């Protein structure tokens, strides 16, 4: 909302879908802030069954529900008191925005940002992207389509294939801006988009935003500025008072095993980090789970895994908090010196402490930290600081150059498990990727390096975690396991495992981003079984459906 | 659609040069050279696949959507040739 409670219009921002949604999230936050600065109300939404919204991808009528989500968002913005409204959509969100525009009489502005013009081409492209990126057979034979991070059910795939922006007629909006990628711009826009009131420009930086994996994707600031400026120009109405919507309270978002699962948006700690608290009426008094946002993406976890786990575990009596570390997602930076959108930021240590105090005020250590990739690292070092009941780390990345070191400052003294000789690590891993056969020379060089920093060896800090009573579960694919395995030995891992507080699950084919649906399903089952068996009551454990069978693992 | 083998290879080379985003000169590419080692990303391989489908009016079935299908001009020629002869 604009400061001062006066707005000239309201705009709904429609996000992409799947992996593109995760990568675009922070860019769309910046766009919303830009619009608000320019005197416009901006509303970002997660479509039904996506992001933090209720429901899931396997629910019926996905495409119709997403379209309904956009219409409801437009109505919501109107109820805030604005007279004029507009729509901005990126990728599949642009498609949904265009269809919503065709059903809306008085839309002031429509921005289609790198739009998906053909749903059929989109499904084909996403299916190929998944198959060629991960080189894993989908194993789906019911008409479902595996895409990076999301499985489209048969009906969803069918309905998406029917979306064709070229079939739309009418003006769509008073003014329309279409931003195309140069490499995808055929020069001719289809159907209604060929009219005179439609302006076409270049989507600068789009490939660097949605085609590049986090955390290396880059924010298209020039395009964000351009869309903000264009949209602001369209709405020339005088500002009028608008009412901020009331803060959302507890909402039932799903039912698991017959139990209502309730979620509440919350602000965490003095820095007011944004998060979602999940619980159920039968919540027990065991440790709560804290899901850390991953690298510079937002709180839903890898392909919404944190949402899935939070709701599933809530049905088993576990309360949880998933939240955005400072400077990413929807959280602010902690200080004016902190740079936003930075993975592995040292401020994460304070963020985690604040989240533990928020979820478990009487005993902040009565929590289990859950992380993946960059936050898979963070749970180790925050675990050594907080001594929580447990840590669960999926594909942790412990080899990186800390941002404070890259900025010319000393390494944060709270860091212990990081191996920050980034050039050496990158060279080692790149060579290993090109030639996966073990090389004794490479391994010896690595082990020699590890000898020079005994406290940073994984054997040392893993032992300290266990010694402090931290139940530790690490799940790793081959690439992410290497730095951990080279800092210890098989005997060392066995010794830790015998304590009953340490579990190392090595799965050589596990893809780093957890983009493959069968692997994600397995991770859900494995972590759920581990958490509920270790920390929850036996009754809750027995009530949770588990399926630890995984065909790809047996054939590996 | 009748296409000579030589024409297919030339067409494939042209598509790879346009969409493959190779880090080397496509003209210096051997037919058996690994395109992924030559800098073709997953995104670029999808662009190559879509361009092949549009150019030859074919559709790659699920079982052919593997990196091995698109790893060299030769492997692409085998795949495209098979689809053209048995659509």
Interface residues (C-beta under 8 A of the other chain):
Chain A: X121 X124 X125 X127 X128 X129 X131 X132 X133 X135 X137 X138 X183 X207 X211 X434
Chain B: X37 X42 X43 X45 X46 X47 X49 X50 X53 X60 X62 X63 X65 X66 X67 X68 X70
